[in-house]
Amino acid sequence: MSIISSRIGSAAPPAARPAGSETSSDEMLIRRIAGGDQLAMRTLFCRHRVALYRWLLRLVRDEALAEDLLSDVFLDVWRQAASFEGRASVSTWLLAIARYKALSARRRRSDAELDETIASTVADPADDPEVVLQKKDRSERLRHSLERLSPEHGEVIDLVYYHGKSVKDAAEIIGISEATVKTRMFYARRKLADLVAPA
């Protein structure tokens, strides 16, 4: 992405920029990006790329696709920074853009996932829970269990526990009510407890 890798900085001299934490706040960076400041874009990218990449990878489960979607997210930020209204935090806005792009990419995928009846007839020795639980520590069991959650439950757990979002923020990102987020969290935690518990 040329805007991120470009070496051209902002036209404003350092002394003309506001001092203090306002300069580095995400909201200030978005305002500067709306004005065409490439340095602000690089700063925002560096600050959020890892978390967004992990979020995208969790949603699409394909490293190359997650990288492409990450570039698309920041391209949209560059193009639409002026439309940021500040109703939510910048990280919530970025996660919402990333989620939309990931869901759209999943719908477009030509290699559609197997339905449950076909998948249950295919023998997969790598998914044997006893073998996995014996070879991996608790952390690995949890990671594996998270992958086995439904996409709806997995994204709620990921947002709340790994991205530190509140129930309200998670509801806004996903586009559902707060009560639905709480219900999904309840059932996801119950499922995780069953999956992680030693056999």
C-alpha positions as CSV (number, residue, x, y, z in Angstrom):
1,M,0.0,0.0,0.0
2,S,1.8,3.1,-1.2
3,I,0.3,5.5,1.4
4,I,1.7,3.5,4.2
5,S,5.1,2.8,2.7
6,S,5.6,6.3,1.3
7,R,8.4,8.4,2.8
8,I,6.7,11.7,2.3
9,G,5.8,13.3,5.6
10,S,3.3,15.9,6.7
11,A,3.8,19.4,5.2
12,A,3.3,21.0,8.7
13,P,6.5,21.7,10.6
14,P,6.8,19.9,14.0
15,A,6.5,23.2,15.9
16,A,3.1,23.9,14.3
17,R,1.6,20.7,15.6
18,P,-0.3,20.7,19.0
19,A,1.8,19.5,21.9
20,G,0.9,16.7,24.4
21,S,-1.2,13.6,24.1
22,E,-3.6,15.2,21.6
23,T,-0.9,14.8,18.9
24,S,-0.8,11.1,19.3
25,S,-4.4,10.3,20.0
26,D,-6.2,8.3,17.4
27,E,-8.9,10.9,16.9
28,M,-6.2,13.5,16.2
29,L,-4.6,11.1,13.8
30,I,-7.9,10.6,11.9
31,R,-8.3,14.4,11.6
32,R,-4.8,14.6,10.2
33,I,-5.4,11.7,7.8
34,A,-8.5,13.5,6.6
35,G,-6.2,16.4,5.7
36,G,-3.9,14.1,3.7
37,D,-1.2,13.6,6.4
38,Q,0.7,10.4,5.3
39,L,2.8,10.4,8.5
40,A,-0.4,10.2,10.6
41,M,-1.6,7.4,8.4
42,R,1.6,5.4,9.0
43,T,1.3,6.1,12.7
44,L,-2.3,4.8,12.9
45,F,-1.3,1.8,10.8
46,C,1.6,0.9,13.1
47,R,-0.5,1.4,16.2
48,H,-3.4,-0.9,15.0
49,R,-2.1,-3.3,12.4
50,V,-1.3,-6.2,14.7
51,A,-4.6,-6.2,16.5
52,L,-6.6,-5.8,13.3
53,Y,-4.6,-8.5,11.5
54,R,-5.3,-11.0,14.4
55,W,-9.0,-10.0,14.4
56,L,-9.2,-10.5,10.6
57,L,-7.2,-13.8,10.8
58,R,-9.6,-15.1,13.4
59,L,-12.6,-14.2,11.2
60,V,-11.3,-15.5,7.8
61,R,-8.7,-18.1,9.0
62,D,-6.5,-17.4,6.0
63,E,-3.2,-15.5,6.4
64,A,-3.0,-14.2,2.9
65,L,-6.6,-13.1,2.9
66,A,-6.2,-11.4,6.3
67,E,-3.3,-9.4,5.0
68,D,-5.2,-8.3,1.9
69,L,-8.2,-7.3,4.0
70,L,-5.9,-5.4,6.4
71,S,-4.7,-3.3,3.4
72,D,-8.3,-2.7,2.4
73,V,-9.2,-1.5,5.8
74,F,-6.5,1.1,5.9
75,L,-7.2,2.1,2.3
76,D,-10.8,2.8,3.4
77,V,-9.4,4.7,6.4
78,W,-7.4,6.9,4.1
79,R,-10.3,7.5,1.8
80,Q,-13.0,7.9,4.5
81,A,-11.2,9.6,7.4
82,A,-13.2,12.7,6.9
83,S,-16.4,10.7,7.5
84,F,-15.3,9.6,11.0
85,E,-17.9,11.1,13.3
86,G,-16.4,10.1,16.7
87,R,-19.5,8.3,18.0
88,A,-17.2,5.4,18.9
89,S,-13.5,5.1,19.5
90,V,-11.2,4.8,16.5
91,S,-10.3,1.2,17.4
92,T,-14.0,0.3,17.4
93,W,-14.4,2.0,14.1
94,L,-11.5,0.1,12.6
95,L,-12.7,-3.2,14.0
96,A,-16.2,-2.6,12.5
97,I,-14.6,-1.8,9.1
98,A,-12.5,-5.0,9.4
99,R,-15.4,-7.1,10.4
100,Y,-17.5,-5.9,7.5
101,K,-14.7,-6.7,5.0
102,A,-14.1,-10.1,6.5
103,L,-17.7,-11.1,6.4
104,S,-17.9,-9.9,2.8
105,A,-14.8,-11.9,1.9
106,R,-16.3,-15.0,3.5
107,R,-19.4,-14.7,1.5
108,R,-17.4,-14.3,-1.7
109,R,-15.2,-17.3,-1.0
110,S,-15.5,-19.9,-3.7
111,D,-14.2,-22.7,-1.5
112,A,-17.5,-22.9,0.5
113,E,-17.3,-24.8,3.8
114,L,-18.7,-28.3,4.0
115,D,-22.1,-28.6,5.6
116,E,-22.3,-30.4,8.9
117,T,-23.6,-33.7,7.5
118,I,-20.7,-34.0,5.0
119,A,-18.2,-32.8,7.6
120,S,-19.3,-35.4,10.1
121,T,-18.7,-38.3,7.7
122,V,-15.1,-37.2,6.9
123,A,-12.6,-38.8,9.3
124,D,-10.2,-36.2,10.7
125,P,-7.7,-37.8,13.2
126,A,-6.1,-34.3,13.8
127,D,-9.3,-33.2,15.5
128,D,-9.3,-36.0,18.1
129,P,-9.9,-34.1,21.3
130,E,-8.0,-36.6,23.5
131,V,-4.8,-36.4,21.4
132,V,-5.0,-32.6,21.4
133,L,-5.6,-32.3,25.1
134,Q,-2.7,-34.7,25.9
135,K,-0.2,-32.9,23.7
136,K,-1.0,-29.3,24.4
137,D,-1.0,-27.2,27.5
138,R,-4.1,-25.3,28.8
139,S,-3.3,-22.2,26.6
140,E,-3.2,-24.3,23.5
141,R,-6.4,-26.1,24.4
142,L,-8.1,-22.7,24.8
143,R,-6.9,-21.5,21.4
144,H,-8.1,-24.7,19.8
145,S,-11.4,-24.5,21.6
146,L,-11.9,-20.9,20.4
147,E,-11.5,-22.0,16.8
148,R,-14.3,-24.6,17.4
149,L,-16.8,-21.9,18.6
150,S,-19.4,-20.8,16.1
151,P,-18.4,-17.6,14.2
152,E,-21.0,-15.6,16.2
153,H,-19.7,-16.8,19.6
154,G,-16.1,-16.6,18.6
155,E,-16.3,-12.9,17.4
156,V,-18.0,-11.8,20.7
157,I,-15.3,-13.6,22.8
158,D,-12.5,-12.2,20.6
159,L,-13.8,-8.6,20.9
160,V,-14.6,-8.6,24.6
161,Y,-11.7,-10.6,26.0
162,Y,-8.9,-10.2,23.4
163,H,-9.6,-6.7,22.2
164,G,-10.9,-5.4,25.5
165,K,-14.1,-4.0,24.0
166,S,-17.1,-3.4,26.2
167,V,-20.4,-5.1,25.6
168,K,-21.7,-1.8,24.1
169,D,-18.7,-1.5,21.8
170,A,-19.0,-5.2,20.7
171,A,-22.7,-4.7,20.0
172,E,-22.0,-1.6,17.9
173,I,-19.2,-3.4,15.9
174,I,-21.3,-6.5,15.2
175,G,-24.5,-4.6,14.7
176,I,-26.6,-6.5,17.3
177,S,-28.2,-5.5,20.7
178,E,-26.2,-5.5,23.9
179,A,-28.5,-8.2,25.3
180,T,-27.6,-10.4,22.3
181,V,-23.9,-9.9,23.0
182,K,-24.4,-10.9,26.6
183,T,-26.3,-14.0,25.6
184,R,-23.7,-15.0,23.1
185,M,-21.0,-14.5,25.7
186,F,-22.9,-16.7,28.2
187,Y,-23.2,-19.6,25.7
188,A,-19.7,-19.1,24.3
189,R,-18.2,-19.3,27.8
190,R,-20.3,-22.4,28.6
191,K,-19.1,-24.1,25.4
192,L,-15.5,-23.1,26.0
193,A,-15.7,-24.6,29.5
194,D,-16.9,-27.9,28.0
195,L,-14.2,-27.8,25.3
196,V,-11.3,-26.9,27.6
197,A,-12.2,-29.2,30.5
198,P,-9.8,-32.2,30.6
199,A,-11.3,-35.4,29.2
